[in-house]
Amino acid sequence: MTDQLPTGSKSEPSICIVGGAGHVGLPLALVLASKGHSVRIYDLNREVLKRIQGGEMPFAEADAEPLLRQALDANRLSFSSSPDSIADVPTVIVTIGTPVDEFMNPETRVIKQWADDSLPYLSPGQLLVFRSTIYPGTTQWLESYLTRRGKKDVLLAYCPERIVQGFAVRELQTLPQIVSGTTTAAADAAAAIFSSIAPQIVRLAPMEAEFAKLFTNAHRYIEFAIANQFYMIANSAGVDYNRVLEGLKSNYPRAKGMPTAGLSAGPCLVKDTMQLAAFSQNQFPLGHAAMLVNEGLVLYLVEEMKRKYPISEMVVGLLGTAFKADCDDTRSSLSYKLKKILKLVAADVLTTDPYVATDPELLPVNEVVERSDLLVLCTPHTAYRDLDRRNKPMIDVWGFWRTSNAEGRPVDAVV
């Protein structure tokens, strides 16, 4: 019997989302429910399921709370933490992806383990859609694997998400959706589902769709690495990179997409870049170089602090621990790498973040500013825009607070 929570949809679900309480699954569940679908949210985290069931979003997501209340009021959501949740549900959307191990190699066994656990509950004609990053060739491999296990009549599709975390509800309804399937019937069935929420369907073959997801994230990661490399070159020469950036972008359309420097991290960019590297037998020098630059920016900043300040006598305050601005997700955040390294060389390290509620070491921002001798802006949260920094020395790689005086020189002290 399915381990259902006490309340939920009164009608049988047409869609079950595996990992449905996460950053990929929950926004999708809410958007699908808003379009009239009956959705079962299957997740192993019962505490988070109870929060969602009570009308509370477990993470920051723009426009999500009204949709959650609407879906609950309309009885379009049900909740489960048992593997048999997928049994007899016409469409199963799987939001678990392929992580990388400590050697940056893909952990493809995660998909196989899920398939093995789910085999008893898969049925002929059921649509199985994978949504998160998967290693190239996984969709075709899974089709063969299911066939060998007597599940050849399952319709298998890969439809990668391409949303920006925190704005998934908006982007699911405004961005084109890539759809692929191992058969025409699978692709058609997946297209029918996503046509109800997306403005356009783009059809690709399964491996094309897998590459589309990886190429998108690797491209962004490399772009950020270029900016970070430029920053280190300019800064080492005593030049303000952000001033250069403003100048070269001024009314020059070919440079409008050049990003600022910053701590580039998160749960997808480096992971997906390294999956491409593994697939190409580590013949992806651009990807490896991007990782070295983006991860190395932290080390560069520490060395610059040691060069310019008596860091061993100073308390360093880190502003922001989320991996990006106006977000509460700390996964793979470089703020923690910076904190770990500074703990070895500074007198003390203090951290704060207005969004993150999962780190017991975080302090109120005013306390961090008051107690610190040097501040580092790790995450450019909007909430920091008018922060009283009390004239403390500040490292602002992002150029978030960069203003100019009459001589055109940066007012803030930056590394």
C-alpha positions, 0 to 999 in steps of 0.5 A: 500500500502506498505510504500516502500522507493523510490528505491529498487529491480526491481524484486519481493522479494523472502525473506522478513526479519523482523527487517532487519536493525538490527545486526541479520537481515542485515548481513543475508540479505546481504549474501542471496542477495550475493547468488542471492536471492531478499531480502526485508528489513523491519524495522520500523527505516526509517532513518537507512533504508535510510542509508543502501539504500545509501550504508552505514552500520549502525553498524560495521560488517566485510566484509559487506560494499562490499556485501551491494554495490554489492547487491544494484548495482544488485538491489537485495534489497528493503526496507520498513517500513510497516507491509504489507511488508510480504504480498505475499513474499514466505519466511518471516524471523523474527529477533525479539526475546524475551526480558526480563523485569526488573524482568528478566522474558521473555516478550513473548507477543512481539511474540504474538503482532507481530503475531497479527499485521501480521495475515492479511498479512500471506498466505497459503504456506508461510514460516515463519522462526523465527531467534532470541532467543525465549522462549522454546515452543514458536514455537509450541505455535505459530503454535497452535495460527496461526491455531486458527486464520485461518492460519494453512497452514503457514509453521513455522520454527525456525532456530536460529542464532549463529553468533558472532556480528561483524563477522556475514557475515563470520560466516553465510557462514562457520558455520552449520545452525540449522533448525527446523520446526513444519512440515517436509514441513516447515523444508525442506523449511527452509533447502532449504533457508539456504543451499544456504548460510551455509555449513551444515544443522543440523536438530532438533525438534523445542524445541531442536533448542530453547534449542540449542540457549539458551544453547549456550549463557548460557554456554558462560556466565557461562564460563565467570563467572568462569573466573571472579570468579577466578579473584576475588579470585586471586586478593583478595589474591594479585595474578595476575590471568592472570599470573596464567592463562598463566602458567596453560594453557602453553602446557596444552590442557585441559585448552586451552579454559579457558578465561580471566576475563573481563566485560561480557555483551551484549544483549544476554548472560545474557538475554538468561541465565535468560530465561533458569532460568525462564523456569526451574522455577528458578531452574537454580542455575548455571545461577543465580550464573553466573549473580551474578558473572558477574554483581558483578564484577563491584561492586567488582572493585569499592570496590577495587578502594575505598580500594586502592585509594582516589577515592573521590578525583580522576577523573576516565577515562573509556576506552571503552563503547561498550559491547565487543572489536572492536564493536560499540554496547553499549547494556547492556554494563557493562561500563555504570553500572560501570560509574553509580556507580563511579559517586556516589563515584569518583570526576568525571567519563570520558568515551571514545570509538573509535567505539561508535558514539551514546553517546554524553558524549564520549570524545577523548581518549587522553583527557580522559587519560590527565584529569584522575587520574585513568584509567579503561580498560572496553573494550579491543579494538585493537585501545588501544593496543599502547595507551600512558597511560602517566603512569597513574594508570591502572585497566586492568582486561582483562590482555590486557596490561600485560607485565612482567619485569625481575622479572616476575612481572606485570608492569602495576598497576592492581586491 
